[in-house]
């Protein structure tokens, strides 16, 4: 039986350190579209995306299988799972977090939740050209709003995340998939890379496993039961 999300928030343990031998970490993010990636011993070896925001449940499992194949790994090779917990819309986040928990439980490996925006911030800091004055990372929240947070030059979150109108985003330089929605240019990384999420592992702040919705759930009453098949299908995937 899958453990409720609330019961797992204090039950996480540290992932294998990035430079430890034979660490194979899966990254999953469904805060925007559907993303998955794999890091081996702290290096990204696979990263892929499915761009349809309306097909999280249908596309996540095939995407996970694809990045594992690209990495030359099987589910049983995994030593940990990292999942983006948003901020993002209700339905997409729930799919990604539930999938990460299901996989980790079935494999007996640790699972860690991180803020999806933090991945972009640390990627910019590691690139070496992050603004000294700090910056903001922005993602599309739909409904003519954006999610955003403020970071220092080292990629550490200083404030947020928030959900506001695009015009209310900080005047700092911008990064992230929703940066241009503000009418300004994107100066830093413009996407959430699930492979980097896996590689950065313990360097990202632990955000727990409760999805960061930031506003009332915008899920609709389901008209089909196909999405409910994701968790048992994931559990079946890891059976020997």
Backbone bond lengths (Angstrom), bond angles and torsions (degrees), N, CA, C in turn:
res aa  C-N    CA-C-N  psi(-1)  N-CA   C-N-CA  omega(-1)  CA-C   N-CA-C  phi
1 X - - - 1.471 - - 1.522 108.98 -
2 X 1.341 117.23 137.40 1.452 121.02 -178.64 1.515 110.68 -74.47
3 X 1.331 116.37 133.37 1.456 121.72 179.32 1.515 109.99 -71.35
4 X 1.341 119.39 135.90 1.457 120.80 176.84 1.521 110.77 -57.15
5 X 1.347 115.75 149.92 1.462 119.55 -179.30 1.516 111.59 -56.31
6 X 1.318 117.29 -42.40 1.457 120.18 -176.16 1.513 112.40 -63.69
7 X 1.331 117.95 -27.95 1.452 121.08 -178.59 1.519 112.87 -80.15
8 X 1.339 116.14 -12.75 1.459 119.15 -177.76 1.515 112.71 -96.28
9 X 1.323 118.96 -12.98 1.456 120.76 -172.55 1.513 112.67 -61.82
10 X 1.331 118.46 -26.88 1.454 120.67 -179.85 1.523 111.71 -108.21
11 X 1.317 116.67 5.32 1.455 120.07 -174.49 1.518 112.97 -105.38
12 X 1.348 117.09 8.25 1.443 119.72 -177.83 1.529 109.86 -79.97
13 X 1.313 115.55 152.39 1.455 120.93 173.73 1.500 107.79 -125.13
14 X 1.327 116.89 165.07 1.461 120.69 -176.64 1.519 110.46 -64.32
15 X 1.335 114.90 143.55 1.444 120.00 173.64 1.520 109.00 -72.98
16 X 1.321 115.39 165.31 1.459 118.77 172.64 1.520 108.49 -58.64
17 X 1.322 117.54 139.42 1.459 120.36 -180.00 1.513 109.15 -63.85
18 X 1.361 117.57 147.27 1.446 120.89 -173.53 1.518 114.68 -55.66
19 X 1.346 118.11 -30.94 1.453 119.51 -176.68 1.532 112.28 -96.68
20 X 1.342 117.20 8.33 1.453 119.25 179.25 1.521 109.50 -74.92
21 X 1.320 116.09 146.36 1.457 120.22 -178.49 1.519 110.71 -66.19
22 X 1.321 114.65 138.94 1.464 121.66 172.11 1.529 114.36 66.41
23 X 1.327 118.56 25.31 1.458 119.26 173.16 1.524 108.54 -83.15
24 X 1.332 115.90 131.34 1.462 122.14 177.19 1.525 106.07 -131.44
25 X 1.322 116.67 109.83 1.466 121.63 -172.53 1.521 109.57 -116.43
26 X 1.317 115.98 133.38 1.456 122.90 176.62 1.518 109.80 -97.26
27 X 1.310 116.58 132.92 1.460 121.98 174.02 1.515 110.63 -110.24
28 X 1.330 116.94 136.18 1.469 122.62 178.95 1.521 108.61 -131.61
29 X 1.337 116.59 131.97 1.463 119.25 174.31 1.519 109.88 -141.81
30 X 1.333 116.13 126.01 1.459 121.87 177.75 1.527 110.66 -126.14
31 X 1.336 116.41 27.33 1.455 120.52 -179.87 1.528 111.21 -70.81
32 X 1.329 117.26 -29.99 1.459 120.89 177.89 1.527 108.11 -116.46
33 X 1.335 116.01 -85.09 1.453 120.39 173.37 1.529 107.95 -103.68
34 X 1.322 118.47 -146.68 1.461 121.11 -177.83 1.524 108.67 -113.30
35 X 1.337 117.54 118.44 1.456 121.85 -175.17 1.524 110.59 -132.76
36 X 1.323 115.30 142.46 1.457 121.26 176.00 1.516 108.57 -147.32
37 X 1.323 116.12 150.88 1.460 120.63 179.32 1.512 110.44 -158.96
38 X 1.314 115.57 166.18 1.460 121.73 -178.77 1.523 108.92 -132.82
39 X 1.331 115.98 138.37 1.462 122.78 173.32 1.519 108.63 -121.70
40 X 1.323 115.42 133.93 1.457 120.83 176.58 1.526 108.76 -114.85
41 X 1.326 116.56 121.26 1.465 122.25 -178.05 1.526 111.84 50.58
42 X 1.336 116.42 40.68 1.456 121.63 174.35 1.507 115.66 85.20
43 X 1.332 118.51 1.57 1.463 121.66 178.90 1.519 109.70 -114.24
44 X 1.328 116.74 137.89 1.459 120.79 178.63 1.523 109.55 -69.94
45 X 1.324 116.36 125.90 1.467 120.58 178.47 1.530 112.05 -117.45
46 X 1.327 117.47 -10.79 1.463 120.77 177.06 1.522 108.59 -161.61
47 X 1.335 115.46 141.56 1.459 120.70 175.78 1.523 107.59 -157.78
48 X 1.329 116.62 132.51 1.457 119.73 -176.61 1.522 109.06 -148.75
49 X 1.324 114.75 165.78 1.463 120.43 -176.87 1.518 109.59 -145.46
50 X 1.332 115.27 145.50 1.454 122.07 169.30 1.516 105.89 -118.30
51 X 1.325 116.63 119.02 1.453 120.67 -166.34 1.516 117.64 -81.82
52 X 1.324 119.70 -5.11 1.459 121.48 -177.81 1.524 110.23 -80.99
53 X 1.321 116.84 114.32 1.462 120.98 -178.71 1.521 112.97 -72.46
54 X 1.318 118.07 -9.09 1.467 120.42 -175.88 1.521 112.03 -101.19
55 X 1.331 117.24 8.36 1.470 118.87 -173.46 1.516 112.45 -131.39
56 X 1.320 117.29 36.55 1.459 120.45 -178.24 1.527 112.28 -57.37
57 X 1.322 116.14 -50.69 1.464 119.87 -175.10 1.522 111.98 -66.38
58 X 1.328 116.18 -37.57 1.464 119.62 -177.08 1.520 112.71 -75.14
59 X 1.325 117.75 -31.85 1.461 120.59 -170.24 1.525 114.75 -102.44
60 X 1.325 118.66 -15.10 1.462 118.86 -174.95 1.527 112.12 -64.87
61 X 1.314 118.20 -48.00 1.465 120.23 -178.60 1.527 112.04 -60.46
62 X 1.347 120.25 -49.76 1.466 118.87 176.72 1.524 112.89 -58.62
63 X 1.333 116.77 -35.13 1.463 119.74 179.57 1.523 110.99 -67.76
64 X 1.329 117.53 -43.02 1.467 120.97 177.24 1.526 109.86 -60.68
65 X 1.317 116.74 -44.70 1.466 119.98 178.68 1.529 111.22 -61.13
66 X 1.334 116.22 -38.07 1.466 120.28 -178.34 1.522 112.06 -68.11
67 X 1.333 117.68 -44.34 1.467 118.28 -178.51 1.530 111.15 -70.45
68 X 1.325 116.96 -33.44 1.462 118.97 175.43 1.527 110.63 -63.53
69 X 1.325 116.45 -42.03 1.469 119.96 178.58 1.523 110.64 -64.19
70 X 1.321 116.95 -42.52 1.461 120.75 178.10 1.521 111.41 -60.57
71 X 1.330 115.89 -37.29 1.465 121.33 -179.83 1.520 112.67 -79.30
72 X 1.338 117.03 -5.67 1.460 120.14 -176.58 1.510 112.33 67.81
73 X 1.331 115.90 34.97 1.471 121.09 -176.97 1.518 110.06 -126.68
74 X 1.316 115.44 162.36 1.454 122.81 174.05 1.533 107.43 -119.45
75 X 1.313 117.76 164.29 1.468 119.01 177.90 1.528 112.97 -53.58
76 X 1.316 117.83 -36.49 1.468 120.43 -177.89 1.530 112.69 -68.21
77 X 1.337 117.46 -15.10 1.469 120.76 177.26 1.523 112.30 -79.50
78 X 1.328 117.26 -17.52 1.462 120.50 -173.64 1.526 111.66 -65.33
79 X 1.338 114.93 137.42 1.465 121.64 175.96 1.526 112.20 -109.64
80 X 1.332 116.40 -4.91 1.453 120.05 178.56 1.513 111.00 -176.88
81 X 1.339 115.54 163.34 1.460 122.53 178.15 1.525 107.89 -132.78
82 X 1.326 116.42 134.35 1.462 122.13 174.32 1.519 107.50 -118.14
83 X 1.323 117.48 133.26 1.462 120.72 -177.59 1.523 110.46 -130.49
84 X 1.326 115.43 136.85 1.460 120.12 174.06 1.512 110.39 -76.69
85 X 1.333 116.25 129.29 1.465 120.52 -178.74 1.526 111.64 -104.89
86 X 1.329 115.87 17.30 1.447 119.80 176.29 1.515 112.72 101.62
87 X 1.330 114.19 -162.52 1.466 128.46 13.99 1.525 113.02 -70.52
88 X 1.338 114.25 151.91 1.448 120.71 -179.54 1.518 109.93 -174.78
89 X 1.331 116.66 -178.95 1.463 120.94 -179.24 1.521 111.85 -73.24
90 X 1.301 115.55 155.01 1.463 122.65 -173.20 1.529 112.82 -54.88
91 X 1.322 116.73 -55.16 1.468 120.07 -170.90 1.512 111.70 -63.71
92 X 1.333 117.67 -49.55 1.459 120.95 -178.08 1.510 113.10 -61.14
93 X 1.328 116.87 -46.45 1.463 119.94 -179.17 1.516 111.71 -62.30
94 X 1.322 116.06 -41.61 1.459 119.73 -177.35 1.533 110.98 -61.22
95 X 1.320 116.13 -39.75 1.465 120.79 179.21 1.522 110.51 -62.27
96 X 1.328 117.05 -49.14 1.458 120.31 -176.93 1.515 113.41 -64.99
97 X 1.319 116.58 -44.00 1.464 120.09 -178.09 1.532 110.35 -67.53
98 X 1.331 116.57 -43.70 1.467 119.53 179.11 1.521 111.14 -62.02
99 X 1.331 116.77 -39.74 1.461 120.14 179.31 1.520 111.28 -64.68
100 X 1.322 116.98 -43.29 1.467 120.57 -179.78 1.522 111.14 -62.59
101 X 1.323 116.71 -42.67 1.461 120.80 179.58 1.524 110.62 -65.43
102 X 1.321 116.64 -43.31 1.459 120.74 -179.76 1.523 111.48 -60.52
103 X 1.330 116.38 -47.51 1.464 120.74 178.96 1.522 111.27 -61.03
104 X 1.337 115.83 -48.00 1.463 119.71 -177.16 1.526 111.40 -62.34
105 X 1.336 116.28 -42.22 1.469 119.38 178.75 1.523 111.51 -63.74
106 X 1.337 116.04 -43.81 1.461 119.82 -177.91 1.520 111.84 -65.19
107 X 1.329 116.20 -32.12 1.469 120.89 -177.58 1.525 112.86 -92.88
108 X 1.322 116.82 -15.13 1.459 120.19 -177.50 1.516 112.84 71.86
109 X 1.353 116.68 36.59 1.465 121.15 -179.67 1.529 109.01 -120.13
110 X 1.331 117.82 160.44 1.463 119.86 -179.82 1.520 112.68 -71.09
111 X 1.337 116.22 151.42 1.459 122.74 175.10 1.521 107.61 -126.96
112 X 1.322 115.48 139.27 1.466 120.89 -176.06 1.518 109.13 -131.12
113 X 1.320 117.75 130.00 1.453 122.34 176.03 1.511 110.56 -96.21
114 X 1.331 116.77 136.68 1.465 121.98 179.58 1.519 109.38 -133.55
115 X 1.317 116.64 154.74 1.461 121.44 174.20 1.526 108.32 -70.07
116 X 1.318 116.82 126.02 1.463 120.94 -176.65 1.524 112.28 -60.27
117 X 1.327 117.41 -35.54 1.462 120.76 179.63 1.524 111.61 -66.22
118 X 1.339 117.17 -30.15 1.465 121.09 -179.15 1.522 111.82 -63.09
119 X 1.329 117.09 -29.50 1.469 121.01 -179.83 1.522 109.89 -64.56
120 X 1.313 116.35 -44.65 1.465 121.06 178.87 1.529 110.26 -63.38
121 X 1.324 115.76 -42.39 1.466 119.96 -178.32 1.525 112.24 -62.93
122 X 1.316 116.96 -46.57 1.463 119.68 -178.65 1.528 110.53 -69.21
123 X 1.319 116.93 -32.67 1.463 119.72 176.58 1.525 110.40 -62.71
124 X 1.332 117.40 -41.13 1.474 120.23 178.86 1.528 110.78 -67.55
125 X 1.325 116.43 -42.78 1.462 119.88 178.65 1.529 110.97 -61.25
126 X 1.316 116.70 -43.24 1.462 120.68 -179.89 1.523 112.39 -67.92
127 X 1.311 116.74 -25.88 1.472 121.05 179.07 1.527 111.50 -67.84
128 X 1.340 115.32 -24.19 1.459 119.79 173.59 1.507 116.09 95.45
129 X 1.340 118.02 -1.11 1.468 119.08 -178.96 1.526 112.46 -121.15
130 X 1.323 117.30 22.74 1.462 120.16 177.54 1.526 109.66 -66.59
131 X 1.327 118.05 141.03 1.468 121.45 -177.51 1.532 112.21 -60.76
132 X 1.296 116.22 137.38 1.463 121.32 -179.40 1.524 111.78 -62.31
133 X 1.340 116.17 -29.86 1.465 119.92 -177.98 1.517 112.79 -81.31
134 X 1.321 117.30 -3.98 1.456 121.61 -177.06 1.520 111.19 98.82
135 X 1.311 116.17 -179.76 1.460 120.13 -175.85 1.517 109.62 -161.37
136 X 1.322 115.76 173.86 1.469 121.85 176.61 1.524 109.30 -122.81
137 X 1.328 115.78 145.32 1.460 122.08 174.77 1.524 107.39 -111.03
138 X 1.335 115.87 133.02 1.468 121.69 -171.70 1.523 110.38 -126.76
139 X 1.331 115.97 140.28 1.469 121.59 174.52 1.527 109.04 -134.97
140 X 1.308 116.10 154.32 1.461 122.30 -178.64 1.529 110.36 -72.14
141 X 1.328 116.23 123.96 1.467 121.32 176.93 1.522 112.02 -101.45
142 X 1.354 116.67 0.98 1.461 122.28 -174.91 1.532 109.81 63.43
143 X 1.315 115.94 -176.71 1.474 121.29 -178.45 1.533 111.96 52.18
144 X 1.331 116.56 31.69 1.468 123.11 179.66 1.522 111.57 61.01
145 X 1.339 116.24 32.55 1.463 122.01 176.21 1.524 110.34 -128.99
146 X 1.328 115.64 166.44 1.461 120.68 177.42 1.530 109.26 -135.13
147 X 1.342 114.46 152.95 1.459 121.31 168.53 1.518 107.24 -94.49
148 X 1.316 117.47 143.38 1.460 118.84 177.31 1.527 110.93 -159.61
149 X 1.324 114.13 158.33 1.467 121.57 177.22 1.515 108.32 -147.71
150 X 1.320 116.12 157.07 1.462 123.01 -177.87 1.526 109.75 -105.44
151 X 1.332 116.33 140.13 1.467 122.60 -176.34 1.524 110.81 -131.85
152 X 1.348 115.72 152.78 1.458 119.05 172.03 1.524 109.32 -84.92
153 X 1.306 117.44 177.94 1.459 121.40 -173.62 1.520 112.82 -66.01
154 X 1.341 117.19 -17.93 1.465 121.01 178.23 1.532 112.13 -88.00
155 X 1.330 116.83 -1.06 1.457 120.54 179.37 1.510 114.09 88.33
156 X 1.322 118.60 10.08 1.467 121.84 178.04 1.532 109.40 -87.01
157 X 1.322 116.05 133.89 1.462 119.78 -178.42 1.518 110.35 -69.09
158 X 1.340 116.12 128.14 1.452 122.20 -179.73 1.518 112.43 -103.14
159 X 1.345 116.73 -24.82 1.461 119.77 -178.92 1.529 108.78 -162.74
160 X 1.329 115.21 148.59 1.455 119.96 179.00 1.520 111.81 97.24
161 X 1.317 116.80 -173.57 1.468 127.18 10.53 1.527 113.97 -81.63
162 X 1.339 113.10 158.26 1.454 122.26 179.35 1.521 109.38 -124.84
163 X 1.344 115.66 164.85 1.458 121.05 166.35 1.522 106.91 -128.80
164 X 1.345 115.92 119.69 1.466 121.29 -174.98 1.522 109.51 -147.52
165 X 1.314 115.27 178.28 1.457 120.50 169.28 1.527 108.56 -67.39
166 X 1.331 118.87 150.25 1.465 120.83 -178.65 1.526 113.83 -55.59
167 X 1.321 117.07 -34.28 1.454 120.64 -177.76 1.513 113.74 -69.65
168 X 1.327 118.28 -10.92 1.463 121.33 -179.39 1.525 113.10 -94.62
169 X 1.336 117.38 -0.30 1.465 120.68 179.37 1.522 109.85 -68.03
170 X 1.324 116.09 144.70 1.462 122.32 179.56 1.524 111.76 -49.86
171 X 1.338 115.75 150.22 1.466 122.08 179.52 1.523 112.75 -77.18
172 X 1.324 118.33 1.53 1.457 122.00 178.37 1.536 110.93 -66.17
173 X 1.340 118.48 163.14 1.470 120.67 173.16 1.527 110.61 -55.75
174 X 1.327 115.88 152.25 1.461 120.67 -171.46 1.522 113.35 -118.03
175 X 1.330 114.42 151.08 1.460 123.30 171.03 1.519 106.96 -140.03
176 X 1.334 116.23 172.37 1.450 120.49 174.28 1.511 114.11 103.62
177 X 1.329 116.74 162.55 1.465 121.91 -174.29 1.519 114.42 -68.47
178 X 1.329 117.99 -13.43 1.456 119.91 179.34 1.513 113.58 -110.96
179 X 1.325 117.41 11.35 1.464 120.76 -174.91 1.523 112.44 -58.49
180 X 1.328 117.36 -44.52 1.467 119.57 -175.62 1.527 113.07 -71.66
181 X 1.327 117.98 -12.54 1.462 120.27 176.28 1.526 111.54 -66.68
182 X 1.312 116.25 -16.50 1.464 120.93 177.42 1.524 112.06 -80.77
183 X 1.328 116.91 -8.34 1.455 120.33 -174.75 1.514 113.02 85.56
184 X 1.331 116.59 6.57 1.461 122.09 178.80 1.518 109.58 -116.24
185 X 1.320 116.81 168.60 1.462 119.92 -178.11 1.521 111.34 -80.78
186 X 1.325 114.32 157.49 1.468 121.35 174.18 1.515 107.49 -94.65
187 X 1.320 116.89 113.58 1.463 121.16 -176.56 1.522 113.00 -91.81
188 X 1.327 116.84 -19.56 1.462 121.28 -177.27 1.509 111.77 -115.15
189 X 1.329 118.53 -163.51 1.469 122.26 177.50 1.525 110.55 -55.81
190 X 1.335 116.27 139.98 1.461 119.25 -174.16 1.517 114.20 -108.95
191 X 1.340 117.75 10.74 1.452 119.69 -179.72 1.514 112.29 -144.36
192 X 1.323 114.90 162.68 1.464 122.07 175.49 1.523 107.09 -96.40
193 X 1.319 117.17 109.98 1.458 122.09 -176.02 1.529 109.18 -94.21
194 X 1.330 116.87 113.58 1.469 120.47 -177.92 1.523 111.84 -69.16
195 X 1.335 117.57 -27.16 1.459 119.88 174.78 1.513 111.13 -65.54
196 X 1.352 116.21 -43.30 1.461 120.04 176.16 1.519 110.88 -64.88
197 X 1.330 116.51 -37.54 1.460 120.08 176.76 1.523 110.19 -56.45
198 X 1.329 116.06 -43.68 1.461 120.47 178.49 1.525 111.34 -67.12
199 X 1.334 116.79 -40.66 1.461 120.69 -176.78 1.526 112.23 -70.46
200 X 1.332 116.01 -37.04 1.462 119.52 -177.46 1.523 111.70 -73.17
201 X 1.326 116.23 -29.39 1.458 122.01 171.19 1.510 115.25 41.16
202 X 1.333 116.52 -114.17 1.458 121.81 -173.49 1.525 113.68 -70.95
203 X 1.319 119.19 -8.01 1.468 120.34 176.81 1.525 111.48 -76.17
204 X 1.314 116.92 -17.65 1.454 120.99 178.37 1.529 109.58 -88.92
205 X 1.321 115.29 139.72 1.467 119.74 -179.82 1.519 110.62 -61.09
206 X 1.319 116.04 138.26 1.460 121.72 177.83 1.530 108.87 -71.03
207 X 1.322 116.76 118.91 1.462 121.66 -178.92 1.520 112.64 -102.99
208 X 1.333 117.26 5.08 1.453 119.65 -176.29 1.520 110.70 76.12
209 X 1.312 116.34 -173.63 1.458 120.46 -175.79 1.533 113.39 -116.96
210 X 1.320 116.42 13.65 1.461 119.43 173.78 1.522 108.24 -90.27
211 X 1.316 118.68 122.27 1.465 121.17 -179.35 1.530 112.36 -56.96
212 X 1.335 115.23 142.00 1.460 121.93 178.74 1.529 108.55 -92.35
213 X 1.326 116.46 94.65 1.460 120.05 -178.48 1.530 111.80 -84.86
214 X 1.331 117.47 -38.63 1.470 125.44 179.55 1.521 114.24 67.76
215 X 1.311 117.95 -8.22 1.468 120.57 174.59 1.520 107.71 -155.44
216 X 1.311 116.54 175.53 1.459 120.52 -176.90 1.524 110.59 -58.35
217 X 1.342 117.68 140.06 1.462 119.68 179.72 1.521 112.31 -53.16
218 X 1.349 115.51 134.49 1.454 119.87 179.00 1.523 110.98 -108.38
219 X 1.345 115.50 32.48 1.463 119.61 176.45 1.524 109.85 -79.82
220 X 1.304 115.65 153.99 1.454 121.02 176.16 1.521 109.37 -106.05
221 X 1.313 116.43 159.07 1.460 120.24 175.19 1.521 107.90 -63.40
222 X 1.341 118.23 125.04 1.456 119.39 -175.61 1.529 111.75 -66.30
223 X 1.353 113.78 142.80 1.460 119.36 176.63 1.518 110.91 -105.56
224 X 1.323 117.34 0.17 1.457 122.11 179.39 1.512 108.70 -145.95
225 X 1.326 116.59 155.66 1.456 120.51 -178.15 1.513 112.11 -100.28
226 X 1.340 118.16 7.72 1.455 118.87 -173.16 1.520 112.18 -63.08
227 X 1.338 119.34 -33.04 1.454 120.00 -177.73 1.524 111.88 -68.83
228 X 1.327 117.78 -22.80 1.455 120.03 -179.46 1.520 111.61 -71.17
229 X 1.322 117.15 -11.54 1.460 120.86 -179.70 1.514 112.99 -81.56
230 X 1.339 118.09 -10.27 1.460 120.28 -173.90 1.512 112.58 -60.31
231 X 1.338 118.07 -49.90 1.458 119.44 -175.54 1.528 113.45 -62.89
232 X 1.339 120.34 -48.15 1.462 117.34 176.35 1.518 113.31 -63.30
233 X 1.331 118.13 -32.20 1.455 120.18 177.92 1.523 110.62 -67.05
234 X 1.319 117.06 -38.99 1.450 120.61 176.78 1.528 111.45 -65.00
235 X 1.331 115.42 -42.40 1.461 119.13 178.64 1.523 110.83 -62.87
236 X 1.333 117.24 -39.02 1.443 120.93 178.51 1.530 111.52 -65.44
237 X 1.339 116.44 -32.55 1.450 121.12 -176.89 1.527 112.19 -62.33
238 X 1.328 116.23 -31.13 1.472 119.13 -175.36 1.506 113.15 -95.46
239 X 1.344 117.47 -1.60 1.460 118.94 178.49 1.521 109.94 -71.62
240 X 1.348 118.31 140.10 1.448 120.62 -179.75 1.521 111.66 -66.76
